[in-house]
Amino acid sequence: MTDAPRTRLVLPGQYGPQFDDGGPALVVEAREFFTARPVHRAKAHLWLSALRHRVRELGDRAEHVRVDRLRDALVGRTDLEVVDPPSRLLRGQVRHWGHDTRVLPSRGFVTSEDEFGAWATGRGDRFLMETFYEQVRRREGWLMDRDAPVGGRFSHDADNRQPPPKGAMSLGLPDPWWPTEDDVDDEVRHDLDRWERDGLVQFVGRDDRRRFAVTAAEAEAALADFIEVRLGDFGPYEDAVLTNDWTMAHSLLSVPMNLGVLDPRTAITAAVSAYEDGSAPLGSVEGFVRQVAGWRDYVWHLYWWFGEEYGASAAPLGNEPPHRLPRWWRELDASEVEAVCLSTAIDGVADHGWAHHIQRLMVLGNWALQRGYDPVQLTEWFTDVFVDGTDWVMPANVIGMSQHADGGRVATKPYAAGGRYIDRMTDHCGSCRFDPTKRLGEDACPFTAGYWAFLDRAEPDLRGNPRMTQPLRQLRGMADREQVVSQEARRRTP
């Protein structure tokens, strides 16, 4: 005797074919997905558009329910099955309100949770992403020559740190492939406008057009465009920033991956094939594979491995209480921000709900770290205003890597830097009123001065960190240390 067929429950992050095994589907549109906190308008549009496009694709197989709360769609249903949801909140609701729901193993990642658990067991509380990534490469055979990595190294990161071309306004690449909006997007815009007008939701940022793939077909087109047009330049300029080129050579594939409409294995296979047929250099391909099979999978697994206590009481380094995110930051209002690097990043997030990893880490995250912003509130902000933000992706990225507020469980040192780094890797400083070489005076760079003020505050927490020995030694030898600290304490931000 076989079990009666069950209906597949489709939840956020599960909008692609890889989450469908045939049979009936229940697609839940719960307004609570968009109302818990103010989110970026473009993010709400993308995720709701993906959901409704999936309903259309499933056709007669789909039951589309619109409810205020997910639990309203689960109570009383005894015929459901679900691929394990990608957040602790959703997993808890499925198990509590849908207690008869059959839960299948999670999908959408290169490494399973059991495989990660086998790797992590016995390694203590601190892992290295590099060792995880090497295991994945060996297991999958990607960019491997028998037992050795192609090119003799697993990581070519040291080759992928070129500054932007001197004097260039852009990398000179064609615009990325953009999707064409349709009647589903029109309906989404109409509903979001109405919800906001009725006071049911709050948004930040702008949503002038949809720029990211929300269906499997669109994701396939976006991936093909990246492989053909931008992958070759992705590696060298992976860490570079240009004021007037917000996409640079980045893939823009994090959204469709996190929506579940692009299988990361498909993206990796396409990149590796480009190297093997000679159309993309090893450094670019390896860098992309490391981002997807390494870091993306890694932070997903850390989310589950560390558990819900991770970061719950995280505090900024130093003895000061955490600072609440300022209004201009929360509202993405850069109108009074004078530092060009910061205003460019904030404006970019306001316009697109997206910025690449160096802007996230070395501009936005660096600013927040230096000023002692609340790491928990900052994690929520990154989750809400970035179109690829999810509950699982941000904790390790923000609390661990960016803010070093987890005792070093994710990163071996704080990602703090002064204005000289920003001057080297961007074109911002030439048009900025602040001087990246100065830490005192009206034109002192707030990142340069902020870096030393941060080290002064965080010194007790960092004394035992061998990677911070040299900068702390420099701090102790600074004749103007007290002046810099005093200046930054009274200088208005930004």
ABEGO torsion letter per residue (X at the ends): XBBBBBBBBBBBGAABAAABAEEBBBBBBBAAAAAABBBBAAAAAAAAAAAAAAAAAAEAABBBBBBABAAAAABGBAABBBBBBABAAAAAAAAAABAABBBBBBBGBABBAAAAAAAABGAEABBBAAAAAAAAAAAAGBGBBEABBBGGBABAAAAAABBBBBGBABAGBBBBBBBBBBAAAAAAAAAAAAAAAAGABBBBEBBABBABBABAAAAAAAAAAAAAAAAAAAAAAAABBBAABAAEABAGAAAAAAAGABBAAAAAAAAAAAAAAGABBAAAAAAAAAAAABAAAAAAAAAAAAEAABGAABBBBEABBBBBBBAAAAAGBAAABABAAAAAAAAAAAAAGBBBAAAAAAAAAAAAAAAGBBAAAAAAAAAAABAABBAAAAAAAAAAAAAGAAGGAABABBBBBBAAAAAAABAAAAABABBAABABEAABBAAAAAAAAAAAAAAAAAAABAAAAAAAAAAAABAAAAAAAAAAAABBOX
